[in-house]
Amino acid sequence: MSTEKKMLSFPKEGVPVLVSNDWHIWYGEQEQSDVESDMPDLAQGSSKLLLPFSWWRTHYERYHQESELMTQAKKGHIGVWFAADDDILKHAKCIEAGKVLWPVVAAHFPIFRDGRSFSTAALLRDRIGWQGQVRAIGDVLIDQLLQGARVGFDAFDLRPDQNLDVALAQFDLFSVATQNSWRGKRTQLAA
């Protein structure tokens, strides 16, 4: 049995596929075994790290130039994730600066019925002009895939109890889209 973690990738101009997920989500200081340390363990093997955006904003200046954090960021091994209550428009300048460092950003769903992360994805795409990957993480269910793909998500790290084969099939359910979408796939219906 394979222990490789998979996620669903749906690039804007591509088709949905399952891909290997080598990104580790760091939830903050509560993960540290050493309570004195406020720095994530960057020795995660070959894993890449998604750090909380709030942590990045708070600690970036301290680790700015010559640190292991910046070395890993310049290698494309550091991304950030946004909590549902992060005000990304308030911190647009920080996100703009992050465009050159972060190959991936994620929006966290604390619970499936909290839809604020849909707005985060839409704002990242429409207002901030994010071109890199926007990933849905947290309590992500199959039911959220079609809406997520419309608003700007192009990767989905589904909750472990979700069936990935069923998830892939969701994108074949509808052949007509009657609303505008980040993907630009609105169907023109004949009158």
N, C-alpha and C positions, 0 to 999 in steps of 0.2 A: 504494500500500500504506500502510495506516494505521500510525503508530508509537504510537498511543495504547495504553497498558498497561491491560489488563483483569484483573479478578479476579472471583471468584464470591462473591456476597452471598446469604445465606440467613437473613433476619430470623426471629425466633422465631415470629411469627404470619403469616409471609409464605411466598412460594415462592422457590426458588432462581433467581437471574438473574445475568447478567453485567453488571458495572458498571465504569465508569472508575475507575482507581486513581491518584489524584493524591498519594499519600503516598510520600515518599522514606524509605528505611530508612538511618539513619546508624549505622554500626557502631562508632564511637568514634574515638579519637585517631588511629588508623592511617590514617584517611581524610584527615587534615589535610595540606595541602601545606606549611604553616608549622608546624614541629615545636614551636615555642614556644607555639602556641595550643592550648588544651584545650577550646575552645568550637566547637560546630558552626557551619558557615556557614549563617546563617539567610536568606541571599539566594539561595534555591534557586528563584527565579522564583515561580511560583504553587504550587509544591510545598509540601506540609505534611511535617513531620518526625516520624518515630518514632525516639526516642532510647533508648539502652540504659537500662534501669531502674537499673542499677548506676551509670551516669554521673549520672543525675538525682539519686540519693541523695547522691552525693559532692559534686556541684556546685550543687545547688539553693540552699543557703544563701548561697553567694557571689553568685549572680545573682538573689536573691529578689525584690526589689521593682521597681526602676526600670530594669531591663535590657530589651534587645530580646527575650531569651528569655521573660520574663514577658509582654511585650506580645504576642508571638506565641502564647503559651499562652492568654492571655485571649481571643484571637481564635478559639481552637479549632484552631490550626495546629500544636500540639505534642501528641504522644502518647508513650507509652513501650512498649518491648518487653522481655519477660522472657526471660532466658537459661534454658536447661533446668535449670540448677543454682541459679537464684535461689530463695531461701527466702521466698516471698511471705507466709507466715503470720508470720514473724519481723518483717516490715516492713509489717504490715497497717495501722498508723497512717499511714504515709507514703502508702500506696495510698488509704486513706480520704480524706486531704487532696487527693490527685490527682483524685478523682472530680469535683471542681468545675472542674478544668482540662483534663483529658484526654478528648476525645470517643472516642478509640480507644486500646485497649491491644492488644498482640500477644504471642503466645508463639512463641518461635523453636524450630524443629526443626533441630538441627545436622546430623542425618542421619535419614533416614526411619525407621530402625529404633529410634530413641531416642524412647520414648513418654512421657517425663517431662512434656512440654508438654501432653499430654492432662490430666494431673493439675493443671497450672497453671490451665487453663481451668475445670475442675470446681471448684477451690478459689475462683477468682475469683467464679464464679456462686453457689456454695452457701454458702461461709463468709464471703466479703467482701461479697456482695450486689451485685456489679458489674452495672449495668443497661445500660451503653454497649456499644459494639462490642468483641468479642473476636476478633481476627484470627489465623489461623495463617500464619506466615511461615517462610521457610527452605526446607528440603528437603521440601516438602509435595507429596505424590503423590495421585493420584485415589483410590488404595486407602485413604486415611486420611479421606476426606470423611464417610462415614456415621458412623463412630465419633466424629469431631470434632464433627459436628452434634449428636450425642447428649449429649456432655459439656459443651457450652457455647460452642463456636465458632459465630459467625454470619457469618464472612467468611473466605475462603481465598485467599491470594496464592500460587497454585500455582507450582511449579518451571517454568521456561520451556519445557521439552520436553513438558509435559503438554497434552493436547488439551482445550480448554475445553468443546467441545460434548459430548465423552464425559463430562467431569466433571459437566455439568448432568444428563445422563441417569442418573447414579448414584442420584439421589434418587427415581427411579421404579422401582427394581429390586424393592423390597419393599413390600407393602401392609400387612403386619402387623408390629407391634413388640411383643415379649413382655417387654421389660425397661423399667424406669423410665428416664426421660430428662429432661434439662433442659427439653426442649420439651414434656413432658407428653403424649406421644402413645402411651402404652401401650395396646394393643388389648385389650379385654375379650373373651376367647374364650368362646363359649357352651359350657356343660358338657354 
